[in-house]
Amino acid sequence: MTDPYQPQPPAQPYQQGGPAYPPQQYQPGPDGQQDPQFGYPGQQPPPASPAASSSRKPLLIAGLAFVAVLMLTAGGYAVYDRFIREDSGIAACKAMADGKQMDGSPKTSDDDKLTEAEYRDARKIFEDSRNTKIREHGTALIDILWQVQGMEDGGALALLGPMGTHVSGLQTACADEGFIVKLDSD
């Protein structure tokens, strides 16, 4: 029978001197300094792999394509918004010159009081206008009309001056666009 506890050869103690292979000798470059980018003097950097440079090319093309599509979209919207789409304030001037309501619907002889939804819709027509004067005078006039509607008969006299200013301003702004608007009550 064999002895399971046979003596083992003694383990080698850890050697403090570094690796068992001979150390590389430091040799400075021609100027006396070692270039850390290239490792040891005389050693050439590894050639750039073609996979690394070719993997950037599709990313660059995709980025440029994205920027081009973004610019075309922004330019197309600007052209549409500025030249194709009719300005809402000018459309309101045209409708009022034709004897219709601001939104283009025919005038009715019903009660002239505005509901809150009608007030917001009428104000939005002028808020969305690109024409500065139409936007300024139209929104102010709609706001004054909304305030007057909620006042008692005597309180509206205080707003006659601003109302006259904005009525004439809106008429002038519409006339500048070629639409003669009569805003007096018939």
C-alpha positions in Angstrom: 0.0 0.0 0.0 1.1 3.5 -0.7 1.4 6.2 1.9 -1.2 8.9 1.2 0.9 11.4 3.1 4.1 11.2 1.2 6.5 14.0 1.7 6.1 16.9 -0.8 9.0 18.7 -2.2 9.5 22.1 -0.5 7.8 25.0 -2.2 10.0 27.6 -3.9 9.9 30.8 -1.9 8.8 34.0 -3.8 11.7 35.5 -5.5 12.1 39.3 -5.0 14.1 40.0 -8.1 11.4 40.4 -10.7 10.7 38.2 -13.6 12.9 35.3 -14.6 13.6 36.7 -18.1 16.3 39.3 -18.6 15.2 42.9 -18.3 15.1 45.2 -21.3 17.8 47.7 -21.5 16.8 51.4 -21.7 18.4 53.1 -24.7 17.6 56.8 -25.1 16.8 58.2 -28.5 19.0 60.5 -30.5 18.1 63.5 -28.3 18.6 61.6 -25.1 14.9 61.2 -24.3 12.7 58.2 -24.8 9.4 59.0 -26.7 6.6 57.4 -24.6 4.3 57.4 -27.7 6.5 54.9 -29.6 7.7 52.8 -26.7 11.4 51.9 -26.9 13.6 53.6 -29.3 13.7 52.0 -32.7 10.3 50.5 -32.2 7.7 51.7 -34.7 4.1 52.3 -33.8 1.7 49.6 -35.0 0.0 50.5 -38.3 -3.5 51.9 -38.0 -6.0 49.2 -38.7 -8.2 49.8 -41.7 -11.2 48.7 -39.6 -10.8 51.6 -37.2 -10.8 54.3 -39.9 -13.5 52.7 -42.0 -15.8 52.3 -39.0 -15.9 56.1 -38.6 -16.9 56.8 -42.2 -20.5 55.5 -41.9 -20.9 57.5 -38.6 -19.7 60.6 -40.3 -22.0 60.1 -43.3 -25.0 59.4 -41.1 -24.3 62.5 -39.0 -24.0 64.7 -42.2 -27.2 63.1 -43.6 -29.0 63.9 -40.4 -27.9 67.5 -40.4 -28.8 67.8 -44.1 -32.3 66.4 -43.4 -32.8 68.7 -40.4 -31.8 71.8 -42.4 -34.1 70.8 -45.3 -37.0 70.3 -42.9 -36.4 73.6 -41.2 -36.0 75.4 -44.5 -39.1 73.8 -45.9 -41.2 74.7 -42.9 -39.9 78.3 -43.1 -40.9 78.6 -46.7 -44.3 77.1 -46.0 -44.9 79.3 -43.0 -43.7 82.5 -44.7 -45.0 82.1 -48.3 -47.5 79.3 -48.7 -49.7 79.4 -45.6 -52.0 82.4 -45.4 -51.5 84.6 -42.4 -54.4 84.3 -40.0 -54.6 88.0 -39.3 -54.7 88.9 -43.0 -57.3 86.2 -43.5 -59.4 87.9 -40.8 -59.0 91.3 -42.5 -60.1 89.7 -45.8 -63.1 88.1 -44.1 -64.2 91.3 -42.4 -63.7 93.3 -45.6 -66.1 90.8 -47.3 -68.7 91.4 -44.5 -68.1 88.1 -42.7 -67.0 87.3 -39.2 -63.2 87.1 -38.4 -63.1 83.4 -38.9 -64.7 83.6 -42.3 -68.2 82.4 -41.3 -71.2 84.4 -42.3 -72.5 87.1 -39.9 -75.6 86.2 -38.0 -78.1 88.6 -36.3 -77.9 86.6 -33.1 -76.8 87.9 -29.8 -73.4 89.7 -30.2 -72.1 88.5 -26.8 -69.1 86.3 -27.0 -68.7 83.0 -25.1 -65.4 82.3 -23.6 -64.6 79.8 -26.3 -65.4 82.3 -29.1 -63.3 85.0 -27.3 -60.3 82.6 -27.2 -60.8 81.6 -30.8 -61.1 85.2 -32.0 -58.0 86.2 -30.0 -56.0 83.3 -31.3 -56.7 84.4 -34.9 -54.9 87.7 -34.2 -52.2 86.2 -31.9 -51.0 83.8 -34.7 -50.6 86.6 -37.2 -47.1 87.4 -38.5 -48.1 91.0 -39.2 -47.1 92.9 -36.1 -49.7 95.7 -36.3 -52.6 93.3 -37.0 -51.4 91.1 -34.1 -51.1 94.1 -31.7 -54.3 95.9 -32.5 -56.4 92.8 -33.1 -55.6 91.1 -29.8 -56.0 94.4 -27.9 -59.4 95.1 -29.6 -60.7 91.6 -28.8 -59.5 92.0 -25.2 -61.3 95.3 -24.8 -64.5 93.9 -26.3 -64.3 91.0 -23.8 -63.9 93.4 -20.9 -66.7 95.7 -22.1 -69.0 92.7 -22.4 -68.6 92.0 -18.7 -69.1 95.6 -17.5 -72.2 97.5 -16.6 -73.2 100.2 -19.0 -71.4 103.1 -17.2 -68.1 101.3 -16.8 -67.5 100.9 -20.6 -67.0 104.6 -21.1 -63.5 104.3 -19.6 -62.4 102.0 -22.4 -63.7 104.2 -25.3 -60.4 105.9 -25.9 -58.3 102.6 -26.1 -61.1 101.0 -28.2 -61.0 103.9 -30.7 -57.2 103.6 -30.9 -57.2 99.9 -31.6 -60.2 100.0 -34.0 -58.5 102.6 -36.2 -55.1 100.8 -35.8 -56.6 97.5 -37.0 -58.4 99.2 -39.9 -55.1 100.9 -40.9 -53.2 97.6 -40.6 -55.8 95.8 -42.7 -55.7 98.7 -45.3 -51.9 98.3 -45.5 -52.5 94.7 -46.7 -55.1 95.9 -49.2 -58.4 95.2 -47.3 -60.7 98.0 -46.4 -62.5 97.0 -43.2 -65.5 98.8 -41.6 -65.7 98.0 -37.9 -68.6 100.3 -37.1 -71.9 98.8 -36.1 -74.5 98.6 -38.9 
